[in-house]
Structures are given as C-alpha cells and as structure tokens.
C-alpha cells in the first residue's frame, strides 16, 4: 500500500548545527524544477571528467535543484555577519554545497521522496515473471515439436 499522507504535508527538517528548513511536499512539480535547475547548475561539464566524478556532480546538482524547488523557509542560516538571510536559489545552492547540509537534505528529503519509486506503486511484478499469475489463454500443445534438421 502507498502512503500518500507524507507526500501532501509541508515539513520542517532538522539538518543539524541549528539549521532547519521548511520544505514543500515532494511532488512532480518539485522534480520538474529540480531537473531544470540541475541542468543549469551543471552547465558545461568538461569531457575529461571521469564517470565517477560526473555521477557525483550530477547527484549534488540534483540535490541542489530539489532544494531550490522545495525549500520555502529556514532558520539558522545567515550571512558572514550572522544576520539571517532570506531563502533564494543562490542561498539554497550555497547551503547545500556544504557537504554536511547537502548530505542531510539528500538523506531526509530527497531519498524519502523517492520511496514511492521503491514501492513501485504496489504493482511490482510477480516473483515468477509478470504473467505467472495470469490465466492461461492457449491450450497446451498436443505433441512435442520436431527438432530442426541441418542439411
């Protein structure tokens, strides 16, 4: 069964070190915005970047994109003088660029958001194939087929 209750509620997440973020529900609009932001954040990646590094850059850019799309408020985030700052795409990107906050946001918001994908909408294939539970529609063959002969 799919739990839709968590997907509809605004949440406040504790990212440690006195930082909390208020996030919108993880829905398709967040994903669409995140993909566009990810493309913008990545920009042009040099061809010399290894596949491993590229995967890490993509994950980080996606997490930042999700943050830009989802974070609507926060506490514990300030400028160099300690004055609170408003949420903005640049500020969200800067916060999530710090590994401790980017990692916690990914762990507490992005991964649970993808839990519906893991649940497969309660429609996962049957253990012995997709048609294992289906009713047979063809009659069994009357006799075995002849083997192929080589000439």
MDAnalysis code that builds the backbone (N, CA, C; Angstrom):
import MDAnalysis as mda
import numpy as np

u = mda.Universe.empty(453, n_residues=151, atom_resindex=np.repeat(np.arange(151), 3), trajectory=True)
u.add_TopologyAttr("name", ["N", "CA", "C"] * 151)
u.add_TopologyAttr("resid", np.arange(1, 152))
u.add_TopologyAttr("resname", ["UNK", "UNK", "UNK", "UNK", "UNK", "UNK", "UNK", "UNK", "UNK", "UNK", "UNK", "UNK", "UNK", "UNK", "UNK", "UNK", "UNK", "UNK", "UNK", "UNK", "UNK", "UNK", "UNK", "UNK", "UNK", "UNK", "UNK", "UNK", "UNK", "UNK", "UNK", "UNK", "UNK", "UNK", "UNK", "UNK", "UNK", "UNK", "UNK", "UNK", "UNK", "UNK", "UNK", "UNK", "UNK", "UNK", "UNK", "UNK", "UNK", "UNK", "UNK", "UNK", "UNK", "UNK", "UNK", "UNK", "UNK", "UNK", "UNK", "UNK", "UNK", "UNK", "UNK", "UNK", "UNK", "UNK", "UNK", "UNK", "UNK", "UNK", "UNK", "UNK", "UNK", "UNK", "UNK", "UNK", "UNK", "UNK", "UNK", "UNK", "UNK", "UNK", "UNK", "UNK", "UNK", "UNK", "UNK", "UNK", "UNK", "UNK", "UNK", "UNK", "UNK", "UNK", "UNK", "UNK", "UNK", "UNK", "UNK", "UNK", "UNK", "UNK", "UNK", "UNK", "UNK", "UNK", "UNK", "UNK", "UNK", "UNK", "UNK", "UNK", "UNK", "UNK", "UNK", "UNK", "UNK", "UNK", "UNK", "UNK", "UNK", "UNK", "UNK", "UNK", "UNK", "UNK", "UNK", "UNK", "UNK", "UNK", "UNK", "UNK", "UNK", "UNK", "UNK", "UNK", "UNK", "UNK", "UNK", "UNK", "UNK", "UNK", "UNK", "UNK", "UNK", "UNK", "UNK", "UNK", "UNK", "UNK", "UNK"])
u.atoms.positions = np.array([
    [0.846, -1.178, 0.000],
    [0.000, 0.000, 0.000],
    [0.891, 1.241, 0.000],
    [0.461, 2.257, -0.714],
    [1.202, 3.507, -0.802],
    [0.702, 4.459, 0.282],
    [1.623, 5.100, 0.965],
    [1.274, 6.073, 1.986],
    [1.331, 7.466, 1.353],
    [0.178, 8.023, 1.004],
    [0.132, 9.332, 0.359],
    [0.148, 10.482, 1.353],
    [-0.046, 10.212, 2.615],
    [-0.125, 11.270, 3.614],
    [1.139, 12.109, 3.709],
    [2.291, 11.475, 3.643],
    [3.530, 12.225, 3.788],
    [3.833, 13.072, 2.569],
    [3.283, 12.728, 1.415],
    [3.572, 13.468, 0.193],
    [2.808, 14.793, 0.131],
    [1.815, 15.004, 1.000],
    [0.979, 16.200, 0.924],
    [1.298, 17.273, 1.952],
    [2.131, 16.964, 2.906],
    [2.346, 17.871, 4.024],
    [3.626, 18.688, 3.878],
    [3.536, 19.963, 4.290],
    [4.737, 20.785, 4.424],
    [5.490, 20.237, 5.627],
    [6.804, 20.139, 5.528],
    [7.611, 19.564, 6.608],
    [8.707, 20.533, 7.017],
    [9.150, 20.393, 8.245],
    [10.337, 21.097, 8.709],
    [11.374, 20.033, 9.030],
    [12.546, 20.160, 8.412],
    [13.610, 19.182, 8.583],
    [14.771, 19.789, 9.361],
    [15.286, 19.050, 10.316],
    [16.456, 19.471, 11.082],
    [17.696, 18.953, 10.368],
    [18.522, 19.878, 9.871],
    [19.738, 19.491, 9.153],
    [20.981, 19.519, 10.044],
    [20.800, 19.666, 11.343],
    [21.900, 19.727, 12.319],
    [22.542, 21.113, 12.368],
    [23.355, 21.329, 13.374],
    [24.084, 22.579, 13.601],
    [23.154, 23.789, 13.670],
    [21.929, 23.569, 14.165],
    [20.984, 24.665, 14.328],
    [20.258, 25.090, 13.059],
    [20.407, 24.345, 11.992],
    [19.754, 24.695, 10.725],
    [18.534, 23.811, 10.520],
    [17.390, 24.453, 10.303],
    [16.180, 23.736, 9.910],
    [15.678, 24.344, 8.611],
    [15.061, 23.519, 7.775],
    [14.466, 24.002, 6.533],
    [13.013, 23.571, 6.466],
    [12.183, 24.439, 5.931],
    [10.788, 24.119, 5.675],
    [10.683, 23.796, 4.198],
    [10.078, 22.643, 3.891],
    [10.017, 22.180, 2.509],
    [8.586, 21.910, 2.066],
    [8.382, 22.125, 0.790],
    [7.105, 21.784, 0.162],
    [7.005, 20.276, 0.013],
    [5.820, 19.770, -0.228],
    [5.682, 18.329, -0.468],
    [6.504, 17.895, -1.690],
    [7.065, 16.712, -1.622],
    [7.866, 16.157, -2.720],
    [6.908, 15.616, -3.773],
    [6.658, 16.415, -4.796],
    [5.741, 16.020, -5.866],
    [6.394, 16.294, -7.213],
    [5.666, 16.010, -8.276],
    [6.235, 16.112, -9.619],
    [6.695, 17.529, -9.955],
    [6.017, 18.560, -9.459],
    [6.461, 19.923, -9.766],
    [7.844, 20.202, -9.183],
    [8.132, 19.621, -8.033],
    [9.470, 19.762, -7.446],
    [10.494, 19.068, -8.345],
    [10.149, 17.892, -8.851],
    [11.076, 17.162, -9.715],
    [11.336, 17.892, -11.029],
    [10.294, 18.446, -11.641],
    [10.479, 19.163, -12.910],
    [11.389, 20.372, -12.720],
    [11.147, 21.115, -11.666],
    [12.000, 22.275, -11.376],
    [13.421, 21.824, -11.059],
    [13.551, 20.742, -10.303],
    [14.873, 20.237, -9.932],
    [15.675, 19.831, -11.159],
    [15.032, 19.206, -12.125],
    [15.748, 18.803, -13.342],
    [16.251, 20.014, -14.107],
    [15.417, 21.041, -14.212],
    [15.843, 22.257, -14.906],
    [16.992, 22.929, -14.159],
    [16.889, 22.997, -12.840],
    [17.957, 23.598, -12.031],
    [19.235, 22.771, -12.129],
    [19.099, 21.461, -12.164],
    [20.268, 20.588, -12.280],
    [21.022, 20.887, -13.570],
    [20.307, 21.046, -14.659],
    [20.935, 21.364, -15.944],
    [21.655, 22.703, -15.862],
    [21.027, 23.680, -15.229],
    [21.647, 24.999, -15.084],
    [22.891, 24.930, -14.207],
    [22.798, 24.214, -13.091],
    [23.912, 24.117, -12.152],
    [25.105, 23.402, -12.777],
    [24.841, 22.326, -13.502],
    [25.937, 21.571, -14.106],
    [26.622, 22.355, -15.220],
    [25.822, 23.104, -15.982],
    [26.415, 23.854, -17.091],
    [27.140, 22.916, -18.024],
    [28.268, 23.330, -18.505],
    [29.071, 22.506, -19.397],
    [30.115, 21.759, -18.581],
    [30.007, 20.453, -18.556],
    [30.964, 19.627, -17.832],
    [32.046, 19.196, -18.829],
    [33.305, 19.408, -18.500],
    [34.383, 19.003, -19.408],
    [34.322, 17.507, -19.716],
    [34.671, 17.142, -20.937],
    [34.649, 15.735, -21.343],
    [35.691, 14.905, -20.615],
    [36.664, 15.551, -20.020],
    [37.734, 14.828, -19.332],
    [37.323, 14.339, -17.946],
    [36.131, 14.715, -17.483],
    [35.664, 14.295, -16.160],
    [35.320, 12.809, -16.202],
    [35.796, 12.066, -15.209],
    [35.525, 10.628, -15.165],
    [34.051, 10.375, -14.870],
    [33.601, 9.175, -15.187],
    [32.201, 8.802, -14.961],
    [31.842, 8.877, -13.482],
    [32.767, 8.512, -12.611],
    [32.518, 8.554, -11.173],
    [32.333, 9.985, -10.693],
    [33.220, 10.869, -11.137],
    [33.123, 12.279, -10.756],
    [31.846, 12.883, -11.330],
    [31.530, 12.553, -12.578],
    [30.318, 13.069, -13.207],
    [29.071, 12.640, -12.439],
    [29.026, 11.387, -12.005],
    [27.873, 10.903, -11.230],
    [27.733, 11.681, -9.929],
    [28.841, 11.960, -9.263],
    [28.799, 12.752, -8.031],
    [28.336, 14.174, -8.284],
    [28.822, 14.779, -9.369],
    [28.398, 16.137, -9.728],
    [26.904, 16.174, -10.035],
    [26.429, 15.164, -10.734],
    [25.004, 15.108, -11.076],
    [24.143, 14.943, -9.832],
    [24.551, 14.084, -8.917],
    [23.780, 13.891, -7.682],
    [23.742, 15.172, -6.862],
    [24.883, 15.833, -6.745],
    [24.944, 17.087, -5.993],
    [24.084, 18.152, -6.658],
    [24.174, 18.266, -7.979],
    [23.380, 19.258, -8.709],
    [21.893, 18.955, -8.582],
    [21.527, 17.671, -8.613],
    [20.114, 17.317, -8.469],
    [19.613, 17.658, -7.068],
    [20.412, 17.347, -6.048],
    [20.022, 17.679, -4.674],
    [19.844, 19.187, -4.521],
    [20.753, 19.958, -5.083],
    [20.615, 21.418, -5.033],
    [19.361, 21.859, -5.778],
    [19.094, 21.256, -6.931],
    [17.891, 21.598, -7.697],
    [16.621, 21.301, -6.922],
    [16.600, 20.155, -6.246],
    [15.440, 19.812, -5.414],
    [15.311, 20.832, -4.285],
    [16.431, 21.195, -3.682],
    [16.400, 22.189, -2.604],
    [15.854, 23.522, -3.074],
    [16.299, 23.976, -4.237],
    [15.810, 25.242, -4.790],
    [14.307, 25.176, -5.032],
    [13.838, 24.028, -5.505],
    [12.408, 23.860, -5.797],
    [11.569, 23.686, -4.539],
    [12.149, 23.108, -3.488],
    [11.335, 22.690, -2.341],
    [11.463, 23.556, -1.096],
    [12.626, 24.135, -0.861],
    [12.830, 24.882, 0.397],
    [12.111, 26.224, 0.322],
    [11.212, 26.437, 1.278],
    [10.432, 27.684, 1.313],
    [10.807, 28.576, 2.493],
    [11.512, 28.032, 3.446],
    [11.920, 28.815, 4.608],
    [12.986, 28.071, 5.375],
    [13.649, 28.809, 6.301],
    [14.672, 28.166, 7.110],
    [14.984, 28.982, 8.342],
    [15.666, 28.360, 9.273],
    [16.209, 29.036, 10.447],
    [17.654, 28.597, 10.583],
    [18.466, 29.457, 11.170],
    [19.854, 29.116, 11.410],
    [20.779, 29.358, 10.232],
    [20.311, 30.078, 9.215],
    [21.137, 30.375, 8.046],
    [21.319, 31.883, 7.991],
    [22.575, 32.318, 7.934],
    [22.848, 33.749, 7.934],
    [24.016, 34.119, 7.052],
    [24.248, 35.420, 6.956],
    [25.373, 35.930, 6.168],
    [26.650, 35.902, 7.015],
    [27.712, 36.459, 6.486],
    [29.008, 36.412, 7.188],
    [28.981, 37.164, 8.514],
    [28.041, 38.113, 8.664],
    [27.930, 38.865, 9.915],
    [26.965, 38.214, 10.896],
    [26.371, 37.072, 10.507],
    [25.440, 36.382, 11.390],
    [24.011, 36.869, 11.287],
    [23.712, 37.713, 10.308],
    [22.345, 38.187, 10.104],
    [21.560, 37.162, 9.287],
    [20.320, 36.841, 9.717],
    [19.519, 35.883, 8.950],
    [19.333, 36.366, 7.509],
    [19.350, 35.408, 6.576],
    [19.112, 35.754, 5.177],
    [17.875, 35.032, 4.670],
    [17.267, 35.625, 3.661],
    [16.071, 35.034, 3.058],
    [16.458, 33.872, 2.148],
    [15.493, 33.005, 1.938],
    [15.680, 31.887, 1.013],
    [15.719, 32.443, -0.410],
    [16.722, 32.044, -1.159],
    [16.848, 32.387, -2.576],
    [17.566, 31.231, -3.245],
    [17.444, 31.099, -4.568],
    [18.155, 29.995, -5.232],
    [19.651, 29.996, -4.940],
    [20.288, 31.161, -4.975],
    [21.733, 31.216, -4.720],
    [22.053, 30.813, -3.282],
    [21.228, 31.238, -2.327],
    [21.475, 30.901, -0.925],
    [21.243, 29.412, -0.673],
    [20.201, 28.835, -1.280],
    [19.948, 27.396, -1.136],
    [21.115, 26.606, -1.720],
    [21.566, 27.027, -2.895],
    [22.690, 26.348, -3.534],
    [23.940, 26.423, -2.650],
    [24.182, 27.581, -2.056],
    [25.350, 27.742, -1.180],
    [25.230, 26.861, 0.068],
    [24.034, 26.800, 0.662],
    [23.835, 25.955, 1.841],
    [24.067, 24.483, 1.506],
    [23.461, 24.018, 0.420],
    [23.548, 22.604, 0.073],
    [24.899, 22.229, -0.532],
    [25.707, 23.237, -0.851],
    [27.057, 22.975, -1.328],
    [27.966, 22.542, -0.183],
    [27.562, 22.851, 1.043],
    [28.306, 22.396, 2.223],
    [27.950, 20.928, 2.453],
    [28.921, 20.026, 2.432],
    [28.625, 18.590, 2.468],
    [27.704, 18.146, 3.604],
    [27.878, 18.702, 4.797],
    [27.036, 18.259, 5.912],
    [25.560, 18.572, 5.633],
    [25.269, 19.742, 5.088],
    [23.872, 20.120, 4.856],
    [23.325, 19.483, 3.583],
    [24.134, 19.424, 2.546],
    [23.701, 18.760, 1.315],
    [23.400, 17.291, 1.557],
    [24.277, 16.635, 2.323],
    [24.071, 15.225, 2.630],
    [22.842, 14.974, 3.482],
    [22.651, 15.810, 4.494],
    [21.472, 15.638, 5.364],
    [20.177, 15.920, 4.612],
    [20.192, 16.942, 3.747],
    [18.996, 17.249, 2.966],
    [18.683, 16.086, 2.021],
    [19.706, 15.553, 1.389],
    [19.510, 14.416, 0.483],
    [18.922, 13.227, 1.250],
    [19.477, 12.973, 2.439],
    [19.040, 11.849, 3.267],
    [17.618, 12.030, 3.793],
    [17.275, 13.245, 4.219],
    [15.992, 13.470, 4.889],
    [14.854, 13.867, 3.956],
    [15.171, 14.360, 2.755],
    [14.102, 14.816, 1.868],
    [14.112, 14.113, 0.513],
    [15.262, 14.072, -0.139],
    [15.312, 13.510, -1.493],
    [15.064, 12.007, -1.468],
    [15.794, 11.273, -0.649],
    [15.626, 9.819, -0.609],
    [14.215, 9.392, -0.190],
    [13.645, 9.966, 0.885],
    [12.266, 9.594, 1.211],
    [11.284, 9.960, 0.090],
    [11.577, 11.030, -0.644],
    [10.709, 11.403, -1.758],
    [10.682, 10.348, -2.841],
    [11.790, 9.672, -2.994],
    [11.855, 8.608, -3.989],
    [11.368, 7.268, -3.455],
    [10.891, 7.217, -2.235],
    [10.433, 5.950, -1.682],
    [9.228, 5.400, -2.438],
    [8.430, 6.259, -3.051],
    [7.309, 5.768, -3.857],
    [7.806, 4.987, -5.060],
    [8.942, 5.378, -5.592],
    [9.523, 4.630, -6.698],
    [9.903, 3.235, -6.219],
    [10.479, 3.162, -5.011],
    [10.871, 1.865, -4.457],
    [9.656, 0.989, -4.180],
    [8.545, 1.621, -3.793],
    [7.335, 0.851, -3.525],
    [6.679, 0.378, -4.808],
    [7.085, 0.958, -5.938],
    [6.587, 0.585, -7.259],
    [5.067, 0.666, -7.341],
    [4.526, 1.645, -6.650],
    [3.084, 1.869, -6.687],
    [2.285, 0.603, -6.399],
    [2.821, -0.281, -5.590],
    [2.165, -1.535, -5.203],
    [1.883, -2.411, -6.403],
    [2.670, -2.283, -7.454],
    [2.436, -3.051, -8.670],
    [3.685, -3.792, -9.114],
    [4.463, -4.289, -8.192],
    [5.688, -4.967, -8.595],
    [5.350, -6.279, -9.292],
    [6.220, -6.730, -10.177],
    [5.961, -7.979, -10.888],
    [5.881, -9.158, -9.927],
    [5.190, -10.189, -10.363],
    [5.091, -11.378, -9.533],
    [6.452, -12.077, -9.507],
    [6.751, -12.862, -8.476],
    [8.088, -13.429, -8.313],
    [8.538, -14.329, -9.463],
    [7.599, -14.915, -10.207],
    [7.998, -15.818, -11.281],
    [7.735, -15.203, -12.653],
    [7.784, -13.908, -12.754],
    [7.545, -13.251, -14.037],
    [6.230, -12.513, -14.031],
    [6.071, -11.625, -14.972],
    [4.877, -10.784, -14.971],
    [3.607, -11.545, -15.296],
    [3.712, -12.680, -15.955],
    [2.497, -13.411, -16.309],
    [2.286, -14.662, -15.466],
    [3.076, -14.839, -14.434],
    [2.969, -16.062, -13.633],
    [1.593, -16.225, -13.005],
    [0.941, -15.138, -12.670],
    [-0.368, -15.227, -12.043],
    [-1.513, -15.084, -13.047],
    [-1.182, -14.891, -14.316],
    [-2.215, -14.687, -15.332],
    [-2.869, -16.009, -15.705],
    [-4.104, -15.923, -16.134],
    [-4.844, -17.091, -16.581],
    [-4.350, -17.486, -17.968],
    [-4.128, -18.785, -18.172],
    [-3.674, -19.266, -19.476],
    [-4.768, -19.044, -20.514],
    [-4.395, -18.603, -21.702],
    [-5.368, -18.364, -22.770],
    [-5.215, -19.323, -23.927],
    [-4.108, -20.063, -23.993],
    [-3.879, -21.027, -25.073],
    [-3.909, -22.440, -24.517],
    [-4.378, -23.370, -25.346],
    [-4.387, -24.782, -24.932],
    [-2.968, -25.331, -25.023],
    [-2.614, -26.307, -24.207],
    [-1.288, -26.923, -24.297],
    [-1.107, -27.622, -25.653],
    [0.125, -27.733, -26.126],
    [0.410, -28.413, -27.392],
    [0.085, -29.889, -27.260],
    [-0.410, -30.509, -28.360],
    [-0.780, -31.926, -28.321],
    [0.443, -32.827, -28.314],
    [1.483, -32.417, -29.008],
    [2.706, -33.220, -29.027],
    [3.901, -32.290, -29.169],
    [5.064, -32.820, -28.882],
    [6.289, -32.031, -28.960],
    [6.612, -31.699, -30.412],
    [7.209, -30.557, -30.638],
    [7.591, -30.150, -31.988],
    [8.812, -30.941, -32.434],
    [8.940, -31.151, -33.757],
    [10.100, -31.849, -34.305],
    [11.318, -30.954, -34.181],
    [12.474, -31.567, -33.953],
    [13.699, -30.779, -33.846],
    [14.131, -30.348, -35.246],
    [14.879, -29.263, -35.320],
    [15.351, -28.747, -36.594],
    [16.453, -29.651, -37.129],
    [16.476, -29.838, -38.443],
    [17.496, -30.663, -39.075],
    [18.405, -29.806, -39.917],
    [19.655, -30.145, -39.892],
    [20.619, -29.409, -40.704],
    [20.880, -30.206, -41.972],
    [20.920, -29.540, -43.104],
    [21.187, -30.214, -44.371],
    [22.563, -29.934, -44.853],
])
